[in-house]
């Protein structure tokens, strides 16, 4: 619990620093550019909870959390790196590890995301904070979860910090929906 709290404080501290810096220094990205990384397939990261099913092996099946270092610990096999992989890639890796260890004769493994890591929304919204991610979320839906824009909000642009980006990017909102990914931080600035 303490490492999760520390990571949340780190994210929020970074976001507050980002919110206090002039956004004019940040790269201006189009909605299409910001959405491009999401359409390439979901990548597992720390904070995700995975449902790992080893068919015909109920003692090896269960829900497991991806650690802060991106690793996943499962029964019988060594801890393995899960972060950055798709669920299918991780399932193949677990299958290989179980077969190589001789633990399961012909393992068949399925990996699903049981619970995504949260997203954060800060700045000029009525209820800033951390929210649970639910699939195919847009920035409009994220703002609605935060009880809408405040009276001083800039509704034409947001600052988006996505995991894997070295810094936030200003995204000018247009008619295309801006997709939000788990772990994203959205900052709505003052108009």
C-alpha positions as a Markdown table, in Angstrom:
| # | Residue | x | y | z |
|---|---|---|---|---|
| 1 | Unk | 0.0 | 0.0 | 0.0 |
| 2 | Unk | 2.8 | 2.4 | 0.8 |
| 3 | Unk | 4.6 | 2.0 | -2.6 |
| 4 | Unk | 1.3 | 2.6 | -4.4 |
| 5 | Unk | 0.6 | 5.7 | -2.3 |
| 6 | Unk | 4.1 | 7.0 | -3.0 |
| 7 | Unk | 3.7 | 6.4 | -6.7 |
| 8 | Unk | 0.4 | 8.3 | -6.7 |
| 9 | Unk | 2.0 | 11.2 | -4.8 |
| 10 | Unk | 4.8 | 11.2 | -7.4 |
| 11 | Unk | 2.4 | 11.3 | -10.3 |
| 12 | Unk | 0.3 | 14.0 | -8.7 |
| 13 | Unk | 3.4 | 16.1 | -7.9 |
| 14 | Unk | 4.6 | 15.8 | -11.4 |
| 15 | Unk | 1.2 | 16.8 | -12.7 |
| 16 | Unk | 1.1 | 19.8 | -10.4 |
| 17 | Unk | 4.5 | 20.8 | -11.6 |
| 18 | Unk | 3.3 | 20.3 | -15.2 |
| 19 | Unk | 0.2 | 22.4 | -14.5 |
| 20 | Unk | 2.2 | 25.2 | -13.1 |
| 21 | Unk | 4.6 | 25.4 | -16.0 |
| 22 | Unk | 3.6 | 27.3 | -19.1 |
| 23 | Unk | 2.1 | 24.9 | -21.6 |
| 24 | Unk | 3.5 | 26.9 | -24.5 |
| 25 | Unk | 6.8 | 25.0 | -24.2 |
| 26 | Unk | 5.1 | 21.6 | -24.7 |
| 27 | Unk | 4.8 | 20.0 | -28.1 |
| 28 | Unk | 1.4 | 20.6 | -29.8 |
| 29 | Unk | 0.0 | 17.2 | -30.9 |
| 30 | Unk | -3.1 | 16.6 | -33.0 |
| 31 | Unk | -5.8 | 14.3 | -31.8 |
| 32 | Unk | -4.8 | 11.7 | -34.4 |
| 33 | Unk | -1.2 | 11.8 | -33.2 |
| 34 | Unk | -2.2 | 11.3 | -29.6 |
| 35 | Unk | -4.6 | 8.5 | -30.6 |
| 36 | Unk | -2.0 | 6.6 | -32.7 |
| 37 | Unk | -0.3 | 4.9 | -29.7 |
| 38 | Unk | -3.6 | 3.6 | -28.4 |
| 39 | Unk | -4.8 | 2.0 | -31.6 |
| 40 | Unk | -1.6 | -0.1 | -31.8 |
| 41 | Unk | -2.9 | -2.4 | -29.1 |
| 42 | Unk | -3.0 | -2.4 | -25.3 |
| 43 | Unk | 0.3 | -2.7 | -23.5 |
| 44 | Unk | 0.4 | -4.0 | -19.9 |
| 45 | Unk | 2.1 | -1.7 | -17.3 |
| 46 | Unk | 2.5 | -1.4 | -13.6 |
| 47 | Unk | -0.8 | -1.0 | -11.7 |
| 48 | Unk | -2.7 | -3.4 | -14.0 |
| 49 | Unk | -4.4 | -6.4 | -12.5 |
| 50 | Unk | -4.3 | -9.5 | -14.8 |
| 51 | Unk | -6.5 | -12.5 | -14.8 |
| 52 | Unk | -4.2 | -15.5 | -15.8 |
| 53 | Unk | -6.0 | -18.7 | -16.7 |
| 54 | Unk | -4.0 | -21.9 | -17.0 |
| 55 | Unk | -6.6 | -24.3 | -18.5 |
| 56 | Unk | -7.2 | -27.5 | -16.5 |
| 57 | Unk | -4.9 | -26.1 | -13.7 |
| 58 | Unk | -7.2 | -24.3 | -11.2 |
| 59 | Unk | -4.3 | -23.9 | -8.7 |
| 60 | Unk | -2.3 | -21.8 | -11.2 |
| 61 | Unk | -5.3 | -19.7 | -12.3 |
| 62 | Unk | -6.1 | -16.3 | -10.6 |
| 63 | Unk | -5.8 | -12.6 | -10.6 |
| 64 | Unk | -2.3 | -11.1 | -10.2 |
| 65 | Unk | -1.1 | -7.5 | -9.9 |
| 66 | Unk | 1.7 | -6.1 | -12.1 |
| 67 | Unk | 4.3 | -4.7 | -9.7 |
| 68 | Unk | 5.7 | -1.2 | -9.7 |
| 69 | Unk | 8.8 | -2.5 | -11.5 |
| 70 | Unk | 6.6 | -4.0 | -14.3 |
| 71 | Unk | 7.1 | -7.6 | -13.2 |
| 72 | Unk | 4.5 | -10.3 | -12.6 |
| 73 | Unk | 4.9 | -13.1 | -10.0 |
| 74 | Unk | 3.1 | -16.3 | -10.6 |
| 75 | Unk | 3.0 | -19.7 | -8.8 |
| 76 | Unk | 5.8 | -22.2 | -9.9 |
| 77 | Unk | 7.7 | -19.9 | -12.2 |
| 78 | Unk | 10.1 | -17.1 | -11.7 |
| 79 | Unk | 9.0 | -13.5 | -11.7 |
| 80 | Unk | 8.8 | -12.2 | -15.3 |
| 81 | Unk | 8.6 | -8.8 | -17.0 |
| 82 | Unk | 5.0 | -8.1 | -18.0 |
| 83 | Unk | 5.2 | -4.4 | -18.7 |
| 84 | Unk | 5.2 | -3.4 | -22.3 |
| 85 | Unk | 3.7 | -6.6 | -23.6 |
| 86 | Unk | 0.3 | -7.3 | -25.0 |
| 87 | Unk | -1.9 | -9.8 | -23.0 |
| 88 | Unk | -1.3 | -12.4 | -25.9 |
| 89 | Unk | 2.5 | -11.9 | -25.8 |
| 90 | Unk | 2.5 | -12.4 | -22.0 |
| 91 | Unk | 0.3 | -15.5 | -22.3 |
| 92 | Unk | 2.8 | -17.0 | -24.7 |
| 93 | Unk | 5.7 | -16.2 | -22.4 |
| 94 | Unk | 3.9 | -17.8 | -19.4 |
| 95 | Unk | 3.1 | -20.9 | -21.5 |
| 96 | Unk | 6.8 | -21.2 | -22.4 |
| 97 | Unk | 7.9 | -20.8 | -18.8 |
| 98 | Unk | 5.4 | -23.5 | -17.6 |
| 99 | Unk | 6.4 | -25.9 | -20.3 |
| 100 | Unk | 10.2 | -25.3 | -19.9 |
| 101 | Unk | 9.9 | -25.9 | -16.1 |
| 102 | Unk | 8.1 | -29.2 | -16.7 |
| 103 | Unk | 5.3 | -28.1 | -14.4 |
| 104 | Unk | 2.4 | -28.6 | -16.9 |
| 105 | Unk | 2.6 | -31.1 | -19.8 |
| 106 | Unk | 0.8 | -29.0 | -22.5 |
| 107 | Unk | 0.0 | -25.7 | -20.9 |
| 108 | Unk | -2.6 | -23.4 | -22.5 |
| 109 | Unk | -2.7 | -19.9 | -21.0 |
| 110 | Unk | -5.0 | -17.0 | -21.4 |
| 111 | Unk | -4.2 | -13.5 | -20.0 |
| 112 | Unk | -6.9 | -10.8 | -19.7 |
| 113 | Unk | -6.8 | -7.4 | -18.1 |
| 114 | Unk | -9.1 | -7.7 | -15.1 |
| 115 | Unk | -8.6 | -4.1 | -13.9 |
| 116 | Unk | -6.7 | -1.4 | -15.7 |
| 117 | Unk | -4.5 | 1.1 | -13.9 |
| 118 | Unk | -6.3 | 4.4 | -13.2 |
| 119 | Unk | -6.2 | 7.7 | -15.1 |
| 120 | Unk | -5.8 | 11.1 | -13.6 |
| 121 | Unk | -7.5 | 14.4 | -14.4 |
| 122 | Unk | -6.3 | 17.7 | -13.0 |
| 123 | Unk | -6.8 | 21.4 | -13.3 |
| 124 | Unk | -10.0 | 23.2 | -14.3 |
| 125 | Unk | -12.5 | 20.5 | -13.7 |
| 126 | Unk | -15.0 | 20.3 | -10.8 |
| 127 | Unk | -13.7 | 17.1 | -9.2 |
| 128 | Unk | -10.0 | 16.5 | -10.1 |
| 129 | Unk | -8.4 | 13.3 | -9.1 |
| 130 | Unk | -7.8 | 9.6 | -9.8 |
| 131 | Unk | -10.5 | 7.6 | -11.6 |
| 132 | Unk | -10.8 | 3.9 | -12.6 |
| 133 | Unk | -10.2 | 3.3 | -16.3 |
| 134 | Unk | -13.0 | 1.6 | -18.2 |
| 135 | Unk | -12.3 | 0.6 | -21.8 |
| 136 | Unk | -12.6 | 2.9 | -24.8 |
| 137 | Unk | -12.6 | 6.1 | -22.8 |
| 138 | Unk | -12.6 | 9.5 | -24.5 |
| 139 | Unk | -11.5 | 12.9 | -23.0 |
| 140 | Unk | -15.1 | 14.1 | -23.0 |
| 141 | Unk | -16.1 | 11.0 | -20.9 |
| 142 | Unk | -13.1 | 11.6 | -18.6 |
| 143 | Unk | -14.2 | 15.2 | -18.0 |
| 144 | Unk | -17.7 | 14.0 | -17.3 |
| 145 | Unk | -16.4 | 11.6 | -14.6 |
| 146 | Unk | -14.7 | 14.7 | -13.1 |
| 147 | Unk | -18.1 | 16.4 | -13.0 |
| 148 | Unk | -17.4 | 18.7 | -16.0 |
| 149 | Unk | -15.3 | 21.7 | -16.7 |
| 150 | Unk | -15.0 | 24.5 | -14.2 |
| 151 | Unk | -16.1 | 28.0 | -15.2 |
| 152 | Unk | -12.5 | 29.0 | -16.0 |
| 153 | Unk | -11.6 | 26.0 | -18.1 |
| 154 | Unk | -10.0 | 26.1 | -21.5 |
| 155 | Unk | -12.3 | 23.8 | -23.4 |
| 156 | Unk | -10.4 | 23.8 | -26.7 |
| 157 | Unk | -7.1 | 22.2 | -25.5 |
| 158 | Unk | -5.8 | 19.8 | -22.8 |
| 159 | Unk | -2.3 | 18.8 | -21.7 |
| 160 | Unk | -1.9 | 15.1 | -22.0 |
| 161 | Unk | 0.8 | 13.1 | -20.3 |
| 162 | Unk | 0.9 | 9.5 | -21.5 |
| 163 | Unk | 3.1 | 6.7 | -20.1 |
| 164 | Unk | 6.1 | 6.3 | -22.4 |
| 165 | Unk | 6.1 | 10.0 | -23.3 |
| 166 | Unk | 9.0 | 12.0 | -21.9 |
| 167 | Unk | 6.8 | 15.0 | -21.3 |
| 168 | Unk | 3.3 | 16.2 | -21.7 |
| 169 | Unk | 1.8 | 17.3 | -25.0 |
| 170 | Unk | -0.8 | 20.0 | -25.6 |
| 171 | Unk | -3.6 | 18.5 | -27.6 |
| 172 | Unk | -6.0 | 20.8 | -29.4 |
| 173 | Unk | -9.5 | 19.2 | -29.2 |
| 174 | Unk | -11.4 | 19.0 | -32.5 |
| 175 | Unk | -14.4 | 17.0 | -33.8 |
| 176 | Unk | -12.5 | 13.6 | -33.5 |
| 177 | Unk | -12.6 | 12.1 | -30.1 |
| 178 | Unk | -9.4 | 12.1 | -28.1 |
| 179 | Unk | -8.9 | 8.6 | -26.6 |
| 180 | Unk | -7.6 | 8.2 | -23.1 |
| 181 | Unk | -5.4 | 5.3 | -22.0 |
| 182 | Unk | -4.9 | 3.8 | -18.6 |
| 183 | Unk | -2.3 | 5.7 | -16.7 |
| 184 | Unk | -2.9 | 8.9 | -18.6 |
| 185 | Unk | -2.9 | 12.3 | -16.9 |
| 186 | Unk | -5.1 | 15.0 | -18.4 |
| 187 | Unk | -4.6 | 18.6 | -17.2 |
| 188 | Unk | -7.3 | 21.1 | -18.2 |
| 189 | Unk | -5.8 | 24.6 | -18.0 |
| 190 | Unk | -7.4 | 27.9 | -17.4 |
| 191 | Unk | -8.8 | 29.8 | -20.4 |
